[in-house]
Amino acid sequence: MEILLNNPWIGIGLAMVLAFADYPLMALARKQYYLYMFRYIDYESIAGQKKKPSQLWGIISKVMLGIALYGIWYLFSGSQEPAIGKMYLWLLGFVIGTYLIGNLRHLGSILLARLYKSVKNVSGKLAYKPPFSMKISAVQLVSYFVVMGLFYIYRPDYFILGAVSAAMFLVLRNLLLA
């Protein structure tokens, strides 16, 4: 991933695009869920039970994340210290992997909800309490860990290792929240 070390704007730009796409995709997925799926499936989430952070905080934290990534890259570019470059690539992979997985899951939720729009073969309603919802989510996240892990075996790189680590972190986080 030499290109990511030579030009920080490619990786940081991708990370920011994915980060700022997260909220609109989540909002659309939530809207689609309540329009089409909620009458059949009730996912009670742990996040839904807590006060949500402000959108301003979300924007500030994403900008700060981009600045921090650039700062680490800047340290690397000035020193050419391989350890800093590896740390930058791993962190960049972790950030991109985290947002990519989240955005893919939001997109999957949107598409799944659309299937329920004109469903004729479903009746009744499932209700999942928060701990079980988190376990279901963790099981789904394992698939991202496996795919990214296989890609890492095929092409070992600190950037990919960061994405693999992000997938495992999300699995463990959901299991601990369950």
MIVOSE-545639 format. One record per residue (C-alpha): residue number from 1; residue in three letters; x, y, z. Coordinates in Angstrom, 3 decimals. Last residue first. Example, Ala and Ser with C-alpha at 12.3 -4.5 7.8 and 13.67 -1.06 7.14 Angstrom:
[2,'SER',[13.670,-1.060,7.140]]
[1,'ALA',[12.300,-4.500,7.800]]
END
This chain:
[178,'ALA',[-25.055,-8.330,24.477]]
[177,'LEU',[-22.758,-5.312,24.740]]
[176,'LEU',[-19.702,-7.556,25.087]]
[175,'LEU',[-20.738,-9.603,22.062]]
[174,'ASN',[-21.325,-6.436,20.045]]
[173,'ARG',[-17.926,-5.022,20.958]]
[172,'LEU',[-16.216,-8.340,20.217]]
[171,'VAL',[-17.674,-8.544,16.708]]
[170,'LEU',[-16.934,-4.856,16.036]]
[169,'PHE',[-13.326,-5.276,17.221]]
[168,'MET',[-12.912,-8.350,15.013]]
[167,'ALA',[-14.077,-6.386,11.969]]
[166,'ALA',[-11.822,-3.454,12.850]]
[165,'SER',[-8.846,-5.789,13.322]]
[164,'VAL',[-9.393,-7.222,9.842]]
[163,'ALA',[-9.496,-3.660,8.474]]
[162,'GLY',[-6.255,-2.820,10.293]]
[161,'LEU',[-4.669,-6.026,8.990]]
[160,'ILE',[-5.639,-4.881,5.499]]
[159,'PHE',[-3.699,-1.643,5.989]]
[158,'TYR',[-0.809,-3.486,7.622]]
[157,'ASP',[-0.442,-5.774,4.606]]
[156,'PRO',[-0.587,-9.514,3.998]]
[155,'ARG',[-2.162,-10.243,0.583]]
[154,'TYR',[-3.805,-13.674,0.347]]
[153,'ILE',[-3.854,-14.209,4.114]]
[152,'TYR',[-5.158,-10.647,4.513]]
[151,'PHE',[-7.891,-11.309,1.955]]
[150,'LEU',[-8.885,-14.402,3.921]]
[149,'GLY',[-9.040,-12.311,7.091]]
[148,'MET',[-11.116,-9.664,5.329]]
[147,'VAL',[-13.638,-12.288,4.256]]
[146,'VAL',[-13.643,-13.996,7.666]]
[145,'PHE',[-13.954,-10.743,9.625]]
[144,'TYR',[-16.746,-9.566,7.346]]
[143,'SER',[-18.589,-12.865,7.934]]
[142,'VAL',[-18.060,-12.514,11.697]]
[141,'LEU',[-20.065,-9.288,11.533]]
[140,'GLN',[-23.271,-11.246,10.918]]
[139,'VAL',[-22.700,-13.295,14.082]]
[138,'ALA',[-22.023,-10.109,16.026]]
[137,'SER',[-25.249,-8.542,14.721]]
[136,'ILE',[-27.272,-11.559,15.823]]
[135,'LYS',[-25.607,-11.342,19.244]]
[134,'MET',[-26.421,-7.630,19.463]]
[133,'SER',[-30.064,-8.279,18.593]]
[132,'PHE',[-30.131,-10.995,21.285]]
[131,'PRO',[-28.950,-8.573,23.946]]
[130,'PRO',[-31.305,-5.813,22.741]]
[129,'LYS',[-34.576,-7.809,22.748]]
[128,'TYR',[-35.697,-9.259,19.421]]
[127,'ALA',[-39.382,-9.189,18.512]]
[126,'LEU',[-40.644,-11.314,15.640]]
[125,'LYS',[-44.009,-10.491,14.086]]
[124,'GLY',[-46.703,-12.480,12.357]]
[123,'SER',[-47.217,-12.943,8.649]]
[122,'VAL',[-44.913,-13.178,5.658]]
[121,'ASN',[-45.690,-14.477,2.171]]
[120,'LYS',[-47.108,-11.353,0.552]]
[119,'VAL',[-44.200,-8.947,0.771]]
[118,'SER',[-44.519,-5.718,-1.173]]
[117,'LYS',[-42.275,-3.417,0.828]]
[116,'TYR',[-40.594,-6.235,2.744]]
[115,'LEU',[-37.954,-6.629,0.055]]
[114,'ARG',[-37.218,-2.901,0.371]]
[113,'ALA',[-36.300,-3.471,4.014]]
[112,'LEU',[-33.655,-5.971,2.931]]
[111,'LEU',[-32.144,-3.490,0.484]]
[110,'ILE',[-31.981,-0.738,3.097]]
[109,'SER',[-30.583,-3.124,5.691]]
[108,'GLY',[-27.895,-4.294,3.270]]
[107,'LEU',[-26.949,-0.671,2.580]]
[106,'HIS',[-26.711,-0.008,6.318]]
[105,'ARG',[-24.552,-3.135,6.735]]
[104,'LEU',[-22.300,-2.042,3.877]]
[103,'ASN',[-22.000,1.386,5.492]]
[102,'GLY',[-21.039,-0.066,8.868]]
[101,'ILE',[-18.509,-2.460,7.330]]
[100,'LEU',[-16.970,0.350,5.279]]
[99,'TYR',[-16.910,2.652,8.302]]
[98,'THR',[-14.988,0.194,10.465]]
[97,'GLY',[-12.711,-0.990,7.656]]
[96,'ILE',[-11.819,2.576,6.674]]
[95,'VAL',[-10.937,3.435,10.268]]
[94,'PHE',[-9.038,0.200,10.938]]
[93,'GLY',[-7.237,0.332,7.580]]
[92,'LEU',[-6.167,3.917,8.296]]
[91,'LEU',[-5.017,2.877,11.758]]
[90,'TRP',[-2.982,-0.041,10.329]]
[89,'LEU',[-1.503,2.107,7.552]]
[88,'TYR',[-0.529,4.861,9.999]]
[87,'MET',[1.011,2.362,12.441]]
[86,'LYS',[3.006,0.768,9.635]]
[85,'GLY',[4.255,4.180,8.503]]
[84,'ILE',[5.160,5.090,12.081]]
[83,'ALA',[7.127,1.838,12.443]]
[82,'PRO',[8.903,2.428,9.120]]
[81,'GLU',[10.378,5.786,10.288]]
[80,'GLN',[10.423,8.010,7.188]]
[79,'SER',[10.969,10.882,9.656]]
[78,'GLY',[9.112,13.778,8.097]]
[77,'SER',[6.674,11.702,6.052]]
[76,'PHE',[5.960,9.453,9.041]]
[75,'LEU',[5.179,12.333,11.380]]
[74,'TYR',[2.964,13.835,8.664]]
[73,'TRP',[1.140,10.493,8.269]]
[72,'ILE',[0.426,10.485,12.008]]
[71,'GLY',[-0.821,14.066,11.834]]
[70,'TYR',[-2.963,13.271,8.783]]
[69,'LEU',[-4.628,10.447,10.669]]
[68,'ALA',[-5.219,12.749,13.642]]
[67,'ILE',[-6.703,15.437,11.384]]
[66,'GLY',[-9.058,12.910,9.774]]
[65,'LEU',[-10.152,11.670,13.201]]
[64,'MET',[-10.657,15.258,14.351]]
[63,'VAL',[-12.937,15.856,11.348]]
[62,'LYS',[-14.898,12.721,12.208]]
[61,'SER',[-15.196,13.707,15.872]]
[60,'ILE',[-16.363,17.229,15.008]]
[59,'ILE',[-19.027,15.972,12.600]]
[58,'GLY',[-20.389,13.422,15.058]]
[57,'TRP',[-20.337,15.987,17.875]]
[56,'LEU',[-22.364,18.338,15.698]]
[55,'GLN',[-24.845,15.556,15.013]]
[54,'SER',[-25.498,15.379,18.734]]
[53,'PRO',[-24.942,12.152,20.656]]
[52,'LYS',[-27.969,9.864,21.126]]
[51,'LYS',[-29.387,9.329,24.595]]
[50,'LYS',[-29.478,5.628,25.317]]
[49,'GLN',[-32.127,2.946,24.780]]
[48,'GLY',[-31.996,3.050,20.977]]
[47,'ALA',[-28.279,2.267,21.069]]
[46,'ILE',[-29.040,-0.991,22.880]]
[45,'SER',[-31.221,-1.970,19.987]]
[44,'GLU',[-34.722,-3.382,19.991]]
[43,'TYR',[-35.203,-5.072,16.660]]
[42,'ASP',[-38.915,-5.515,15.954]]
[41,'ILE',[-39.555,-7.632,12.868]]
[40,'TYR',[-42.791,-8.000,10.900]]
[39,'ARG',[-44.595,-4.634,11.216]]
[38,'PHE',[-41.175,-2.988,11.590]]
[37,'MET',[-40.027,-4.132,8.172]]
[36,'TYR',[-41.533,-1.710,5.623]]
[35,'LEU',[-41.757,1.891,6.780]]
[34,'TYR',[-39.887,1.551,10.078]]
[33,'TYR',[-37.007,-0.318,8.443]]
[32,'GLN',[-36.914,2.040,5.458]]
[31,'LYS',[-36.588,5.031,7.781]]
[30,'ARG',[-33.858,3.329,9.827]]
[29,'ALA',[-31.947,2.395,6.669]]
[28,'LEU',[-32.260,5.968,5.382]]
[27,'ALA',[-30.989,7.374,8.686]]
[26,'MET',[-28.117,4.870,8.766]]
[25,'LEU',[-27.152,5.728,5.189]]
[24,'PRO',[-27.283,9.452,5.950]]
[23,'TYR',[-25.187,8.936,9.124]]
[22,'ASP',[-22.503,6.691,7.622]]
[21,'ALA',[-21.823,8.670,4.441]]
[20,'PHE',[-19.707,11.133,6.463]]
[19,'ALA',[-17.404,8.377,7.686]]
[18,'LEU',[-17.152,6.647,4.300]]
[17,'VAL',[-16.248,9.916,2.550]]
[16,'MET',[-13.867,10.759,5.407]]
[15,'ALA',[-12.053,7.417,5.225]]
[14,'LEU',[-11.795,7.677,1.448]]
[13,'GLY',[-10.291,11.155,1.764]]
[12,'ILE',[-7.884,9.955,4.461]]
[11,'GLY',[-6.744,7.124,2.206]]
[10,'ILE',[-6.315,9.151,-0.971]]
[9,'TRP',[-5.290,12.361,0.764]]
[8,'PRO',[-2.301,10.737,2.474]]
[7,'ASN',[-0.276,10.473,-0.751]]
[6,'ASN',[3.006,8.541,-0.605]]
[5,'LEU',[2.041,6.298,2.313]]
[4,'LEU',[-1.316,5.372,0.791]]
[3,'ILE',[0.359,4.720,-2.580]]
[2,'GLU',[2.801,2.320,-0.922]]
[1,'MET',[0.000,0.000,0.000]]
END
